[in-house]
Amino acid sequence: MAIMKVRDYHQAHWDEPIIFELSTPGIRGIIPPEPEEEIQKAAGDVAGSLPAGIRRKSPPALPEVDQKHVLAHYLHLSQETLGSNLTADISQGTCTMKYNPRVQEDLVNMPGLAAVHPWQDEETIQGVLEIYHTFERILKEISGMDRFTFQPGGGAHAVFTAASVIRAYHESRGELAQRNEVITTMFSHPCDAASPATAGFKIITLMPDENGYPDLNALKAAVSRHTAAIFITNPEDTGIYNPLIDQFVKIVHDVGGLCFYDQANANPLLGIARARDAGFDLCHFNVHKTFSAPHGCSGPATGALGMRQDLAKFMPWPVVEFDGKKYYLDYDRPDSIGKVKGFLGTLPVVLRAYAWCVMLGPDGLRETAEISVINNNYLQKKIEQIPGMVIRYAKGHRRLEQVRYSWEKLTNDTGVTTDDVLRRVGDFGLQHYWSSHHPWIVPEPMTLEPCETFSKEDLDEYAAVLAKISAEAYETPDVVKNAPHKCAAHKRTNEAVLDDPEKWATTWRAYKRKWRK
């Protein structure tokens, strides 16, 4: 069946109240039965056994809503949401939401996994530990690293954990006071600066040269006896692969620093290039991205951190080991940096990624990388023909899994900005696209990363929508500037509120305190 290139789309708009605003005192969705008398006697005074300091003085202020209206509320919200199961979610840049096969949802909902308690005795979770152990072996093959931890709760957390391991390494050598600088690059992920800074390091950022590559001479000038490590993404967020990456690694190693490879952009590299083969000492993967587990709206997630053998003694404990007969948790690691997250990390994410790898196998994983690159280059060929579009850097060179485009010419010609285009995309039933992290080195940026999930028809539709928006910008720019018109969301009119913490309300209590005075 032919797919319409530009859909006639209109989203439901319910003007939905907050669940607390639906609350009516005394209303219940379910009334649980009182425990039987023998159970009460056996349990005793449970609340009374709690220390006075942690007992509530009053019941929690939960919304009081019946079942029908709870169901209606969340169905309304779901109808006001776009996501990878509803549309071509091509445009999330380095946080691409890939399609999560439904069979993986069946797996994580099996009682033997969904009902696992993290405090169970390890003898009762041998299957879970085997999954962790086997998935570690898979990532070791993919990356060349010797050990992995799945504790970090996301990519930036994995980068912070890497910085903590690097701190421990230099401290063990008596050099931590001296090695207080971490080098990164402007087009690497912002967490490659922020996370090491949080771990106490001073950050040096290399700017791109005229071709968009990190400047090699700038690196030579930046390294010194103070260099603890380099944290670098490759390909960077421009989609351009740095062909001199092995030289970057050697320069840092020559002054005694370590090299961390941020592989959140690993979609084009699976089965093709390995971090350890390029000389890196540590690397991480966004399991909730590259390996098909849901991104989860900033969580739950898993940032899998790998490292070479001599650094593994510093990795978070416990680690999963196998003695030939059974799997067990090893806490006897005196040099470990300790826990960075509760328990073993997020089991459902690890299980989904494990299942995805097993279903595809080595050849399938490589094929996903090849299709990711093909999809990106096909989409680029279509988009670069759209009026108002500019592609900066590395002219004539191929990008890998993403491109950082620029609407600079469109803005100069029509006044329509990338933020205007972003809002207008939603009027055609497509997930919004990512522009760029700040500062915008590429003016009026748009970053697209189709990965292997999407068909040629999906890519054609996305390009057709962008072409239509470009035509609107040149013909009737106010239509784009005032978008969205068909979405549940609306155009923000008071941007200053976003920069004022006193106006933020992240909880119902904060909302009532700040806005319902």
C-alpha positions as CSV (number, residue, x, y, z in Angstrom):
1,M,0.0,0.0,0.0
2,A,1.3,3.4,-0.9
3,I,2.2,5.7,2.0
4,M,1.2,9.3,1.9
5,K,4.3,11.5,1.9
6,V,2.6,14.2,4.0
7,R,-0.2,13.2,6.3
8,D,-3.4,15.1,7.0
9,Y,-2.8,14.9,10.8
10,H,-4.6,16.4,13.8
11,Q,-3.8,15.4,17.3
12,A,-6.4,15.1,20.1
13,H,-6.3,18.0,22.5
14,W,-8.1,17.4,25.8
15,D,-6.9,20.4,27.9
16,E,-6.3,17.7,30.5
17,P,-6.2,18.6,34.2
18,I,-3.4,17.5,36.4
19,I,-4.4,14.2,38.2
20,F,-4.4,16.1,41.5
21,E,-7.0,18.5,40.1
22,L,-9.3,15.5,39.4
23,S,-9.2,14.5,43.0
24,T,-12.4,14.4,45.1
25,P,-12.1,13.7,48.8
26,G,-13.4,10.2,49.7
27,I,-13.4,8.8,46.2
28,R,-11.6,5.4,45.8
29,G,-10.6,3.4,42.7
30,I,-10.2,0.3,44.8
31,I,-10.8,-0.5,48.5
32,P,-8.4,-3.3,49.5
33,P,-9.8,-5.7,52.1
34,E,-8.7,-5.6,55.7
35,P,-6.1,-8.2,56.5
36,E,-7.4,-11.3,58.2
37,E,-7.2,-11.5,62.0
38,E,-4.5,-14.2,62.0
39,I,-2.4,-12.2,59.6
40,Q,-2.7,-9.1,61.8
41,K,-1.6,-11.2,64.8
42,A,1.3,-12.7,63.0
43,A,2.5,-9.4,61.6
44,G,2.0,-7.4,64.8
45,D,2.3,-3.7,65.0
46,V,4.3,-3.1,61.8
47,A,4.0,0.7,61.8
48,G,5.0,0.8,65.5
49,S,8.2,-1.1,64.8
50,L,9.4,1.7,62.5
51,P,11.6,4.4,64.1
52,A,9.6,7.5,65.0
53,G,11.7,9.7,62.8
54,I,10.6,8.0,59.6
55,R,6.9,7.5,60.4
56,R,4.5,9.8,58.6
57,K,2.6,12.2,60.8
58,S,-0.3,12.2,58.3
59,P,-1.2,10.0,55.3
60,P,0.4,10.9,51.9
61,A,-1.6,13.5,50.0
62,L,-2.4,11.2,47.0
63,P,-5.1,12.1,44.4
64,E,-8.5,10.5,45.1
65,V,-9.9,9.4,41.8
66,D,-12.1,6.4,40.7
67,Q,-10.9,3.8,38.2
68,K,-12.9,5.1,35.2
69,H,-11.4,8.6,35.5
70,V,-7.9,7.4,36.2
71,L,-8.1,5.3,33.0
72,A,-9.6,8.2,31.0
73,H,-6.9,10.6,32.3
74,Y,-4.0,8.5,31.2
75,L,-5.6,7.6,27.9
76,H,-6.1,11.3,27.2
77,L,-2.5,11.9,27.9
78,S,-1.4,9.1,25.6
79,Q,-3.4,10.5,22.8
80,E,-1.5,13.8,23.2
81,T,1.8,12.1,22.9
82,L,4.0,11.1,19.9
83,G,6.6,8.3,20.1
84,S,8.4,5.6,18.2
85,N,5.3,3.3,18.2
86,L,3.2,5.9,16.5
87,T,5.3,7.8,14.0
88,A,8.7,8.1,12.4
89,D,10.8,9.1,15.3
90,I,13.8,9.9,13.1
91,S,14.9,13.0,14.6
92,Q,16.1,12.6,18.2
93,G,19.7,13.2,17.3
94,T,22.1,11.4,19.6
95,C,19.2,10.2,21.7
96,T,17.4,8.2,19.0
97,M,14.4,6.3,20.1
98,K,14.7,3.1,18.1
99,Y,11.8,0.7,17.7
100,N,11.7,-1.8,20.6
101,P,10.5,-5.2,19.3
102,R,7.3,-6.3,21.1
103,V,8.7,-9.7,21.9
104,Q,11.1,-7.9,24.3
105,E,8.1,-6.5,26.1
106,D,6.8,-10.1,26.6
107,L,10.1,-11.1,28.0
108,V,10.4,-8.3,30.6
109,N,6.8,-8.9,31.7
110,M,7.3,-12.6,32.4
111,P,6.7,-13.2,36.2
112,G,10.1,-14.8,36.6
113,L,11.7,-11.5,35.7
114,A,9.1,-8.8,36.5
115,A,8.7,-10.2,40.0
116,V,12.4,-10.5,40.8
117,H,13.3,-8.7,44.0
118,P,16.8,-7.2,44.0
119,W,17.4,-8.5,47.6
120,Q,16.7,-12.1,46.6
121,D,19.5,-14.6,47.4
122,E,21.7,-15.0,44.3
123,E,20.9,-18.7,44.3
124,T,17.3,-17.8,43.3
125,I,18.3,-15.4,40.5
126,Q,20.8,-17.6,38.5
127,G,18.9,-16.8,35.3
128,V,19.2,-13.1,35.8
129,L,22.9,-13.3,36.7
130,E,23.4,-15.4,33.6
131,I,21.8,-12.7,31.4
132,Y,24.1,-10.0,32.9
133,H,27.2,-12.2,32.5
134,T,26.3,-13.2,28.9
135,F,25.4,-9.6,27.9
136,E,28.8,-8.5,29.3
137,R,30.5,-11.1,27.0
138,I,28.6,-9.7,24.0
139,L,29.6,-6.1,24.7
140,K,33.2,-7.3,25.3
141,E,33.2,-8.8,21.8
142,I,31.7,-5.7,20.3
143,S,34.0,-3.2,22.0
144,G,37.2,-5.2,22.7
145,M,37.1,-4.2,26.3
146,D,37.8,-6.7,29.1
147,R,35.0,-5.9,31.6
148,F,31.7,-4.1,31.7
149,T,29.4,-2.7,34.4
150,F,25.7,-2.1,33.9
151,Q,25.1,-0.1,37.1
152,P,25.1,3.4,35.5
153,G,21.6,4.7,35.0
154,G,22.2,6.4,31.6
155,G,24.9,7.7,29.3
156,A,25.9,10.8,31.3
157,H,26.0,8.6,34.5
158,A,28.3,6.1,32.7
159,V,30.6,9.0,31.7
160,F,30.7,10.1,35.4
161,T,31.5,6.6,36.4
162,A,34.3,6.5,33.9
163,A,35.6,9.8,35.3
164,S,35.4,8.2,38.8
165,V,37.4,5.1,37.7
166,I,40.0,7.4,36.1
167,R,40.3,9.4,39.4
168,A,40.8,6.1,41.3
169,Y,43.4,5.0,38.7
170,H,45.5,8.2,39.0
171,E,45.1,8.2,42.8
172,S,46.4,4.7,43.0
173,R,49.5,5.9,41.2
174,G,49.9,8.9,43.5
175,E,49.3,11.3,40.6
176,L,45.7,12.5,41.2
177,A,46.8,15.9,42.5
178,Q,48.9,16.5,39.4
179,R,46.5,15.0,36.8
180,N,43.5,17.4,37.2
181,E,42.6,18.1,33.6
182,V,40.2,16.4,31.2
183,I,40.2,17.2,27.5
184,T,37.1,17.0,25.3
185,T,35.8,18.4,22.1
186,M,33.1,20.9,21.2
187,F,31.1,18.4,19.1
188,S,31.4,15.6,21.7
189,H,28.4,15.1,23.9
190,P,28.1,17.8,26.6
191,C,28.3,15.1,29.3
192,D,31.9,14.5,28.2
193,A,32.6,17.9,29.8
194,A,29.9,18.0,32.5
195,S,30.4,14.6,34.0
196,P,34.2,14.8,34.5
197,A,33.7,18.3,35.8
198,T,31.3,16.9,38.4
199,A,34.0,14.4,39.3
200,G,36.3,17.3,40.1
201,F,38.3,17.7,36.9
202,K,39.1,20.9,35.1
203,I,37.8,20.8,31.5
204,I,39.7,21.8,28.3
205,T,37.5,21.9,25.2
206,L,39.0,21.6,21.7
207,M,37.2,23.5,18.9
208,P,36.7,22.1,15.4
209,D,38.9,23.0,12.5
210,E,37.6,24.2,9.1
211,N,36.6,20.6,8.2
212,G,34.7,20.0,11.5
213,Y,37.3,17.7,13.0
214,P,38.8,18.4,16.4
215,D,42.0,20.2,15.9
216,L,45.0,17.9,16.3
217,N,47.5,20.7,16.9
218,A,45.2,22.1,19.6
219,L,45.3,18.7,21.3
220,K,49.1,18.7,21.1
221,A,49.1,22.1,22.8
222,A,46.6,21.0,25.4
223,V,48.2,17.8,26.8
224,S,50.6,18.0,29.6
225,R,51.6,16.4,32.9
226,H,48.2,17.6,34.2
227,T,46.3,15.6,31.6
228,A,44.1,12.9,33.3
229,A,42.2,11.8,30.2
230,I,40.5,12.7,27.0
231,F,36.7,12.1,26.7
232,I,35.7,12.1,23.1
233,T,32.7,11.1,20.9
234,N,33.5,9.6,17.5
235,P,31.7,10.1,15.2
236,E,30.9,13.4,16.8
237,D,27.4,15.0,16.7
238,T,28.1,16.2,13.2
239,G,28.1,12.6,12.0
240,I,31.7,13.1,10.8
241,Y,34.1,10.3,11.8
242,N,37.5,11.5,12.9
243,P,40.1,9.5,10.8
244,L,42.9,10.6,13.1
245,I,41.4,9.1,16.2
246,D,44.3,6.7,16.8
247,Q,46.7,9.7,16.8
248,F,44.5,11.5,19.4
249,V,44.8,8.4,21.6
250,K,48.6,8.1,21.2
251,I,49.1,11.8,22.0
252,V,47.2,11.4,25.3
253,H,48.8,8.1,26.2
254,D,52.3,9.6,25.6
255,V,51.8,12.1,28.4
256,G,50.3,9.4,30.7
257,G,46.6,10.2,30.3
258,L,43.8,7.7,29.7
259,C,41.4,7.7,26.8
260,F,37.6,7.4,27.1
261,Y,35.4,6.7,24.1
262,D,31.9,8.0,24.3
263,Q,30.1,5.5,22.1
264,A,26.5,6.8,22.5
265,N,26.8,7.3,18.7
266,A,27.7,3.6,18.1
267,N,24.8,2.9,15.7
268,P,27.1,2.9,12.6
269,L,30.0,1.0,14.3
270,L,28.6,-2.3,15.6
271,G,30.6,-5.2,14.1
272,I,32.8,-2.7,12.2
273,A,35.0,-0.7,14.6
274,R,36.0,-1.5,18.2
275,A,37.1,1.0,20.8
276,R,39.9,-1.1,22.2
277,D,41.4,-1.6,18.7
278,A,41.7,2.1,18.4
279,G,43.7,2.1,21.7
280,F,41.0,3.4,24.1
281,D,41.1,2.4,27.7
282,L,37.4,2.8,28.5
283,C,34.2,3.2,26.6
284,H,30.4,3.3,27.1
285,F,27.3,2.4,25.2
286,N,23.8,3.8,25.7
287,V,22.1,0.4,26.0
288,H,18.8,2.3,26.0
289,K,19.6,3.6,22.5
290,T,22.0,1.6,20.4
291,F,20.7,-1.7,21.6
292,S,17.0,-1.1,21.2
293,A,15.8,-0.8,24.7
294,P,13.4,2.1,25.3
295,H,14.9,5.5,26.2
296,G,12.2,5.9,28.8
297,C,12.0,9.7,28.8
298,S,15.3,10.2,30.6
299,G,14.9,6.9,32.5
300,P,14.9,4.0,33.1
301,A,18.1,3.6,31.1
302,T,21.5,1.9,31.2
303,G,24.9,3.3,30.4
304,A,27.1,0.2,30.0
305,L,30.7,1.2,30.9
306,G,33.6,-1.0,29.7
307,M,37.3,-0.9,30.5
308,R,40.5,-2.7,30.1
309,Q,41.6,-5.3,32.6
310,D,43.9,-3.3,34.8
311,L,41.2,-0.7,35.3
312,A,38.5,-3.3,36.2
313,K,39.6,-3.5,39.8
314,F,38.2,0.1,40.2
315,M,34.8,-0.6,38.6
316,P,31.6,-0.5,40.7
317,W,30.8,-3.5,42.8
318,P,29.3,-6.1,42.8
319,V,30.3,-7.7,39.6
320,V,28.8,-10.8,38.2
321,E,31.2,-13.8,38.1
322,F,30.9,-17.4,37.1
323,D,32.9,-20.2,38.8
324,G,32.0,-22.9,36.2
325,K,29.0,-24.1,38.1
326,K,27.0,-21.1,39.3
327,Y,26.9,-17.3,38.9
328,Y,27.6,-15.1,41.9
329,L,28.0,-11.5,43.0
330,D,31.6,-10.5,43.8
331,Y,31.7,-7.8,46.5
332,D,35.3,-8.5,47.5
333,R,36.9,-5.7,45.5
334,P,38.9,-3.4,47.8
335,D,39.9,-1.0,45.1
336,S,36.3,-0.5,43.8
337,I,34.8,3.0,43.6
338,G,31.8,1.4,45.2
339,K,28.2,1.6,44.0
340,V,27.0,4.2,41.6
341,K,23.4,3.0,41.5
342,G,21.2,0.6,43.5
343,F,21.6,-3.1,43.0
344,L,22.8,-4.2,39.5
345,G,21.2,-1.4,37.5
346,T,18.1,-1.6,35.4
347,L,17.3,-5.2,34.7
348,P,14.5,-4.8,32.1
349,V,16.7,-2.6,29.9
350,V,19.6,-5.1,30.1
351,L,17.3,-7.9,29.2
352,R,15.8,-6.1,26.2
353,A,19.2,-5.3,24.9
354,Y,20.5,-8.9,25.5
355,A,17.5,-10.3,23.6
356,W,18.0,-7.9,20.7
357,C,21.6,-9.0,20.3
358,V,20.8,-12.7,20.6
359,M,18.0,-12.4,18.0
360,L,20.2,-10.5,15.5
361,G,23.5,-12.4,16.1
362,P,26.9,-11.0,14.9
363,D,25.9,-10.7,11.3
364,G,22.7,-9.0,12.2
365,L,24.4,-6.5,14.4
366,R,26.7,-5.5,11.6
367,E,23.8,-5.2,9.3
368,T,22.1,-2.8,11.6
369,A,25.2,-0.6,11.4
370,E,25.3,-0.7,7.6
371,I,21.6,0.1,7.3
372,S,22.0,3.0,9.8
373,V,24.7,4.5,7.5
374,I,22.7,3.9,4.3
375,N,19.5,5.4,5.8
376,N,21.4,8.5,7.0
377,N,23.1,9.1,3.6
378,Y,19.9,8.5,1.7
379,L,18.0,11.0,3.9
380,Q,20.9,13.5,3.6
381,K,20.7,13.3,-0.2
382,K,17.0,14.3,-0.1
383,I,17.3,17.0,2.5
384,E,20.3,18.8,1.0
385,Q,18.1,19.6,-2.0
386,I,15.6,21.5,0.1
387,P,15.7,25.3,-0.3
388,G,17.2,27.0,2.7
389,M,19.2,24.0,3.8
390,V,23.0,24.1,4.4
391,I,25.4,21.4,5.5
392,R,28.6,22.6,7.1
393,Y,32.1,21.0,7.2
394,A,33.8,18.1,5.4
395,K,32.4,18.9,1.9
396,G,32.4,15.8,-0.2
397,H,32.9,13.5,2.9
398,R,30.2,11.1,4.0
399,R,28.6,11.3,7.4
400,L,27.9,8.1,9.3
401,E,24.7,7.8,11.3
402,Q,23.6,11.4,11.6
403,V,24.0,14.9,10.2
404,R,24.0,18.3,11.8
405,Y,22.2,20.3,9.2
406,S,21.7,24.1,9.3
407,W,18.7,26.2,8.4
408,E,20.8,29.3,8.4
409,K,19.9,30.3,4.8
410,L,16.2,29.7,5.5
411,T,16.4,32.0,8.5
412,N,18.3,34.7,6.5
413,D,15.8,34.4,3.7
414,T,12.5,34.2,5.5
415,G,13.0,34.8,9.3
416,V,11.9,31.2,10.0
417,T,14.2,29.6,12.6
418,T,15.0,26.0,13.4
419,D,12.8,26.3,16.5
420,D,9.9,27.3,14.2
421,V,10.5,24.3,12.0
422,L,10.7,22.1,15.0
423,R,7.3,23.1,16.2
424,R,5.8,22.8,12.7
425,V,7.0,19.2,12.2
426,G,4.6,18.1,14.9
427,D,1.6,19.4,12.8
428,F,2.3,16.5,10.3
429,G,2.3,13.8,13.0
430,L,6.1,13.4,13.2
431,Q,8.1,13.4,16.4
432,H,10.0,16.7,16.9
433,Y,13.5,16.9,15.8
434,W,16.6,17.8,17.9
435,S,18.4,21.1,17.0
436,S,21.7,21.0,19.0
437,H,23.1,21.4,22.4
438,H,24.3,25.0,23.2
439,P,26.3,26.9,22.1
440,W,25.2,26.6,18.5
441,I,28.5,26.4,16.7
442,V,26.4,25.4,13.6
443,P,23.8,28.2,13.2
444,E,20.1,27.3,13.2
445,P,21.0,23.6,13.6
446,M,18.9,20.5,13.0
447,T,20.3,17.1,13.9
448,L,18.7,14.0,12.3
449,E,19.7,10.4,13.0
450,P,17.4,7.8,11.3
451,C,19.3,4.7,12.4
452,E,18.3,1.3,11.0
453,T,14.7,1.2,12.2
454,F,13.1,3.2,9.5
455,S,12.0,2.2,6.0
456,K,12.6,4.1,2.8
457,E,9.0,5.2,2.9
458,D,9.5,6.7,6.4
459,L,12.6,8.6,5.2
460,D,10.7,9.9,2.2
461,E,7.8,11.1,4.4
462,Y,10.1,12.9,6.7
463,A,12.0,14.6,3.9
464,A,8.7,15.5,2.2
465,V,7.5,17.2,5.4
466,L,10.7,19.3,5.7
467,A,10.4,20.2,2.0
468,K,6.8,21.4,2.6
469,I,7.8,23.4,5.7
470,S,10.5,25.0,3.6
471,A,8.0,26.0,0.9
472,E,5.7,27.4,3.6
473,A,8.5,29.5,5.0
474,Y,9.2,31.1,1.7
475,E,5.5,31.6,0.8
476,T,3.6,32.1,4.1
477,P,6.3,32.3,6.9
478,D,3.8,33.2,9.6
479,V,2.2,29.7,9.3
480,V,5.5,28.2,10.4
481,K,6.4,30.9,12.9
482,N,3.1,30.5,14.7
483,A,3.2,26.6,14.7
484,P,2.0,24.3,16.1
485,H,-1.6,24.4,14.9
486,K,-2.7,20.8,15.1
487,C,-0.9,19.5,18.2
488,A,-2.0,19.2,21.8
489,A,1.1,21.3,22.7
490,H,1.2,25.0,21.9
491,K,3.9,27.6,21.2
492,R,5.5,28.9,24.4
493,T,4.9,32.6,24.9
494,N,7.0,33.3,28.0
495,E,10.5,31.9,27.5
496,A,11.9,33.8,30.5
497,V,10.0,31.5,32.8
498,L,12.2,28.6,31.7
499,D,15.3,30.4,33.0
500,D,13.9,31.3,36.4
501,P,14.1,28.5,39.0
502,E,11.7,30.4,41.2
503,K,9.0,29.8,38.6
504,W,9.7,26.1,38.1
505,A,7.1,23.7,39.5
506,T,8.3,20.1,39.2
507,T,5.8,18.7,41.8
508,W,2.2,19.4,42.7
509,R,3.2,20.9,46.0
510,A,5.6,23.2,44.3
511,Y,2.9,24.2,41.8
512,K,0.5,25.0,44.6
513,R,3.1,26.9,46.5
514,K,4.4,29.0,43.6
515,W,1.3,29.4,41.3
516,R,-1.7,28.9,43.6
517,K,-0.9,31.4,46.3
